[in-house]
């Protein structure tokens, strides 16, 4: 069951990456086509496509950074989620001089 869960999670992440990349590109191209037809400047689609691509890359970068920052603490701690500290534990014993 754990295997299926990781496959579905991976598929979901890939889908989110695709949507986060394609939506800004699609919206900017549609805006470029609309503006180009309305004001007779068809070349405006090209810079708006570039802006959409940059926005998509930014979305993917932010999403990947958030995913990595969520997973990084569990990897650093050996995957168990336990907190390993190099400080001495308080055992409750007090040394009297």
C-alpha positions as CSV (number, residue, x, y, z in Angstrom):
1,X,0.0,0.0,0.0
2,X,2.9,2.3,0.8
3,X,4.2,1.8,-2.8
4,X,0.9,2.9,-4.3
5,X,0.8,6.0,-2.1
6,X,4.2,7.1,-3.3
7,X,3.3,6.5,-6.9
8,X,0.1,8.6,-6.6
9,X,2.1,11.3,-4.8
10,X,4.7,11.4,-7.5
11,X,2.0,11.5,-10.2
12,X,0.3,14.3,-8.4
13,X,3.6,16.3,-8.2
14,X,4.3,15.8,-11.9
15,X,0.7,17.0,-12.7
16,X,1.1,20.0,-10.5
17,X,4.5,20.9,-12.2
18,X,2.8,20.7,-15.6
19,X,-0.2,22.8,-14.5
20,X,2.1,25.4,-12.8
21,X,4.1,25.7,-16.0
22,X,1.3,25.7,-18.6
23,X,-1.3,28.0,-17.1
24,X,0.8,31.2,-17.1
25,X,2.0,30.4,-20.6
26,X,-1.5,29.8,-21.9
27,X,-2.9,32.9,-20.2
28,X,-0.1,35.2,-21.5
29,X,-0.4,33.8,-25.0
30,X,-4.2,34.3,-25.0
31,X,-3.7,37.8,-23.7
32,X,-1.1,38.4,-26.5
33,X,-3.5,37.1,-29.2
34,X,-6.3,39.3,-27.8
35,X,-4.2,42.4,-27.6
36,X,-2.6,41.7,-31.0
37,X,-6.0,41.5,-32.7
38,X,-7.5,44.4,-30.9
39,X,-4.6,46.9,-31.5
40,X,-3.1,45.3,-34.7
41,X,0.2,44.4,-33.0
42,X,0.6,40.7,-33.6
43,X,4.2,40.6,-32.4
44,X,3.1,41.2,-28.8
45,X,2.4,37.5,-28.4
46,X,6.1,36.6,-28.4
47,X,7.1,38.8,-25.4
48,X,4.0,37.7,-23.5
49,X,4.9,34.1,-24.2
50,X,8.3,34.7,-22.7
51,X,6.8,36.4,-19.7
52,X,4.4,33.4,-19.2
53,X,7.3,30.9,-19.5
54,X,9.3,32.9,-16.9
55,X,6.3,33.0,-14.6
56,X,5.9,29.2,-15.0
57,X,9.5,28.6,-14.2
58,X,9.2,30.8,-11.1
59,X,6.1,28.8,-10.0
60,X,7.9,25.5,-10.4
61,X,11.0,26.8,-8.6
62,X,8.9,28.0,-5.6
63,X,7.0,24.7,-5.6
64,X,10.1,22.6,-5.7
65,X,11.8,24.7,-3.0
66,X,8.7,24.2,-0.8
67,X,8.7,20.5,-1.4
68,X,12.4,20.2,-0.7
69,X,12.2,22.2,2.5
70,X,9.4,20.0,3.7
71,X,11.4,16.8,3.1
72,X,14.9,18.1,4.1
73,X,14.4,17.8,7.9
74,X,13.4,14.1,7.7
75,X,16.4,13.3,5.5
76,X,18.8,15.1,7.8
77,X,17.5,13.2,10.8
78,X,17.9,9.8,9.2
79,X,14.3,9.5,8.0
80,X,12.9,8.5,11.4
81,X,11.7,12.0,12.4
82,X,13.4,11.7,15.7
83,X,15.4,14.6,17.1
84,X,19.1,13.6,17.6
85,X,20.8,16.1,19.8
86,X,24.4,16.2,20.9
87,X,23.4,17.8,24.2
88,X,23.4,15.8,27.4
89,X,20.0,14.6,28.5
90,X,18.8,15.7,31.9
91,X,18.5,12.5,33.9
92,X,17.2,14.2,37.1
93,X,20.3,13.4,39.1
94,X,21.9,16.3,40.8
95,X,25.6,16.0,41.7
96,X,26.2,17.5,45.2
97,X,29.6,18.9,46.1
